[in-house]
Amino acid sequence: LPRCAEPVVVVACAGDSITAGGHGAGHDYPALLQDLLGDGYEVHNFGRSGTTVGDGDGFKPWRDSGGYDDMMETRFDVGIVSLGTNDAKEQHWEQPHCGGAAACGRLAADLGCH
């Protein structure tokens, strides 16, 4: 009898350039995570450089970057959201509250993350 394929756990990583890979490091953390987890896992990188959680003036929401749509088209078992680094840039310090925490909560809920 042929053996059935072992189930694969799909991990989806959402985020900014730290997720996407950049800054000359030559690698991204989802690729490193794939190496650490090994067989039985499939790690996808939905990182988009420069993106934010906030959506006020001067922000670049990850939700609008294409990463959100790509991730929603993927069936995943585990979702990792790593955003907020670009929201903390000095250029945003004087802006009124942009709802970052609430936006992050809505994003996680929309992605089905618990």
N, C-alpha and C positions, 0 to 999 in steps of 0.2 A: 504494500500500500504506500502511496506517496505521502510524505510528511507535509502537514500543513505548515505554512510559514508562521514563525513566531510573531506575536503581535508587536507592533512598534509603537512606542510612546512618542507622540509628536509634540515638540516644544516650540512655541512661537515667541520670539523676542522682539518687542517693540521698543523704540527709543530714538535717541538723537545720535550724534556722531560717536559717542562712546559705544553704542551698540553697532552702528553701521561700520565702524572701523575707520580710522583716519588718524590725523595728526602724525603721520609718518611711522606709525607703529608696525605696519606691515601685516597686521592681523586684527581680527575683531573678536570680542568675547564670545559670541555665539559659536564661532569656529572652535575656539578653545573648549567651550562647554561640550561641543560634539565629541571632541577628542577625549575629554574626561569621562563622558557618559558611555561612549563606545557603542557597540552593537545593541540593538534593541531600542535605540533612540534616534530620532530624526529632528535636528534642530534647524529652524528657519530664522533668517535674519530679516526683520522688517524695519531696521533702523534707517532713519533719514537725517542726515547732517543738518545742524542748525535749527531743528524743530523744537517746539515748546509745548507745554500743556496749555498755557494761557493763550487767549485769542484776542487780546486788546491791541491797541495801536503799537506797531513795532514788533509784535509777536509773529511767529511762524508756526501755527498749530500742526502738530504731528497728524491729527485727524484729517487735515486737508492736504497732506503731503503725498497721498497715494499709498502710504504704508498701512493706514487703517483699512482701506478697501482691499488691498492685497491680503492682509491678515484675515479679514472677514471671509475671504474666499477660500481660506485654508481651514480644514478640520484639524483642530489641535486639542491636545489633552491638558497641556500646561501652558499658561501664558505668563510671560515675564514683562513687566512694564518698567522701563528705566528712563524717566523723563524728569525734567526740572532744572537741569544744569544751566540751560540757556535762559530759563525764566529768571535765574538768580543774577544775571549780568547787571552791572552797574547802571546801564542805560534804562533799566526798568525800575530802579529803586524809587524814583519820585512819582511813578504812575500810581493812580488809585488801584485798589485791590482789583485784580483781574479775574478772581474766582478760580485760581489755580487748583486749590485743594478740592473744591467742588467739581471742577472740570475733570480732575484726575479720577475722582470717584465715579463720575458718570462714564468716563472712558473705560474704566475697569469693568463696570457693570455691563456696558454695551458689548464689550469683548467676551463677556461670560466668565471673567475671572472672579474667583471667590476668595 
